[in-house]
Amino acid sequence: MSQYYVGILILICINLLAVLGLSLMTGFTGLFNFGQAGFLAVGAYTAAILTTQYKVPFVLALFAGMIVSILTSFFIGYPTLRLKGDYFAIATLGFSEVVRLLVENLEKITGGSRGIPRIQTYTSLPFALGASAIALWLVANYVRSRHGRSCVAIREDELAAESIGIDSFRYKQVVFAINAALGGLSGGLLAHYVGFIQPSMFSIIKSTELIVMVIFGGMHSLTGAVFSAVMLTSLPELLRTAQAWRLVAYGVLVVLIMVARPEGLMGSWELTPANVKALFSRKGE
Amino acid sequence: MPLLEIKNLTKDFGGVRAVDNFSHRLEKGGLYAIIGPNGAGKTTIFNLITGIYNPTRGQIFFEGDEITGRITHQIAQKGIARTFQNIRLFSDFSVRDNVRTACHRYARYSIWEGLLPTPRRKREEKDLAERTSRLLELVDLSKRADELSKNLPYGHQRRLEIARALAQEPKLLLLDEPAAGMNPDETVDLMAFIKQIHKTFDLTILLIEHHMEVVMGLADDIVVIDFGRTIAQGTPDEVQSNPTVIEAYLGTEEV
């Protein structure tokens, strides 16, 4: 396989990790997060600083990035997770901008707006595939557990969820932490794939790209998250010959899908053996 | 010791006093009702008991413990379940999952086990599924178990909301206008259903109504409130013949 396609596959895995976290948080729990790039930045910078300056082993550095990212989510979540709907979304937006500006201004540690160059490209395809497969498996387990059902209950009706004894604040903290862990891992892998990082890679454009993937694939479907991570990561690359027009085509496609299917491509359908069987038996009728 | 004791409960919203010095005692096993015209403060009392609002003054005790000012889910966990006047189901869930979600505390596996399919998790999930099926059988919703709850007819949605509350195995069940929006036939069915669950689940029930007829055949003890204030209390017969009650419901004759 040419290096080019391997690169696209690695990018798909990296995006998928961030999208899985968002899908759990925004799709299943109903907490809009417009600042996922902030967690990517925390993970990327933590891991990159550790491997370049302190010669920490790659896997350990990735873990450190995830842990710092999780701690950040507690720090941000504690005051903001009690906010209702839109206000929380704005808070996440603010958070990611704060991270970006911090990174830009803490020049001694982060290299400021020039970023960190010469990061070893440790992220291999098998590693990225393995990490995203394990993450998908864990998140799929979670969604089908009693905790996952409690999260969906909070999305559906928070007051009713509270009144059947669900501690909504605690569950929000948990999914925010899982989301942060996956975002941090995604960032760490990205840094060690691209080989350099700079603040502009973690702007609101990145956050938007990721949340669009969740909405595009279907808010209530992990299958949709996987599908759109594959589609929307590879599409701009495959359209590369069209040059400037490729982003227009991308935008038009997203708009068309949202008009035709507001619930996203998959809606809440999941790719499970039972569902596939049901699909075919219905078609056979 | 009463199951629930409310002492001098008052709730102000800005300048409006929604509940005014309300006191009540519920003994275990009783079927109680609070009735009053629209806007009398009935639902506010429920919202105060379940911790959705904090009272301006007054105290609430459940099994002797003070629960005033506790958070909603903590109160639910102590054994108080409720329904809502405007049905609040998890509408994208199937009938089964609505009930199964409400059973969640009967499985004890941790968040970590939520990420991994451990044997304990499998065992407990199986137990939840069985509990759910048993309860759906009892409330006669088994046939519709896999339909989305938002697709159920109105009367069934009410019944499902009650089933969801029962799934918590509460000690006290609060029903907020369970007959609202129902036709007379459905109302008769519902009354029979409430009587049935009161017996089978060994419950204490407190229900709110503004239609007096609904509670007359049902409750042993009725409190009548108007403008947040208790205007009468007693058996259905006593309440029905009370002149203050008649005035509140029908108004005084214009002279």
Interface residues (C-beta under 8 A of the other chain):
Chain A: L138 V139 N141 Y142 S145 R146 H147 G148 R149 S150 V152 A153 E156 D157 L159 A160 A161 E162 S163 I164 G165 I166 D167 S168 V174 H220 S268
Chain B: T50 I52 I71 T72 H73 A76 Q77 A81 R82 F84 R88 L89 F90 S91 D92 F93 D97 R100 T101 A102 H104 R105 A107 Y109 I111 E113 G114 L115 L116 P117 R121 E124 E125 L128 R164 A165 A167 Q168
